[in-house]
């Protein structure tokens, strides 16, 4: 899981936005429109990131179409320590 997180967040374009999505979903479930407002990104971009995270089993969805809400997957919840270590590195790099 650590390798997957590193690849999806650090190793690919848009990784910071995917990390931010995970951080928001730690707080509570969100739909794509709410996340697009939080991230100040357009809806299609957010949907793209959500699809990548869901395809890799980091998040799961509930509901249909506009009512779809996203949650952290059980697998992601079990590996939040790895994510938090990665997040701290991201924050440290942004402050430099």
N, C-alpha and C positions, 0 to 999 in steps of 0.2 A: 504494500500500500504506500509506503514511504516513497518508493521509486515512482509510482504512478502520480502521486501528489506533486512531486518535484517536477515531473515532466509536464503535467497539465498547468501548473502554476508558474514555474520558473522557465521551463524549456520551450514554451510555445507563445506565440503572439496572443495577447488577450488574457494572459495568465493572471495578471493583477486583478482584472475584473472578476475572473472566476473565484479568486481568493476572497474578494469582497462579498461575492454572493454567498459563499460558505459562511463568512462571518455574520452576515445578516440572518441567514437561516439558522444560525446557532441561537439567535434571540427568539425567533418565532417563525411560523410559516408565512410566506409571501407569495403573491402571484406575480406574473411577469410584468404587469403594468406597475405595480408597487415597486418592484426592484428597479425598473427602468427610471422611475422618479428618484429613488434613493441614489442610484449610480450616475444619474444625469446622462443616460445613454438612450438611444432609440430602442423601441420595443423589439425590432428584428435582431438587433445585436444581442440584447439580453436573451431572447429566445435561443439564439445560436449557442451562447454559453451554457444555458440551461440544458440544451440537448446534449452537449458534450459531457457535462457533469452527470446527467442521467444515464447516458450510454455507458459511462464508466462506473456506474453504481455508487456514485458519491452522494447523489440526491435521489429522491423519489417524488412522484407527483400523485395528487389526489384530485379528483374532479375532472370535469371536461371543459374544453375550450376556454372561455373567459373566466370560468370559475376554478380553473386549475390552480391549485396551490402547491408549493414545493416545500419539501422537508428534507432534512439530512437523513441519509440512509442509515440503517443500523451499522453497516460496515464503516461508514464515515464517523459515526458517533464513537465507535470503538477505537478509532485512530485519531481522535482529536488532539492528543498530545503531540503526535507527529506534525499535524497541521499547525498547531500553535508554535512549535519550534520553527517551522518554515515561515510563519507569519512574523515572528520576531525578527528573523533575518531580513525579511522584506521591509519591515518598518525601519530597521537599522540602516539599510541601504538607502532608503528614501530620505533619511535625515542627514546623510552625508553629502 
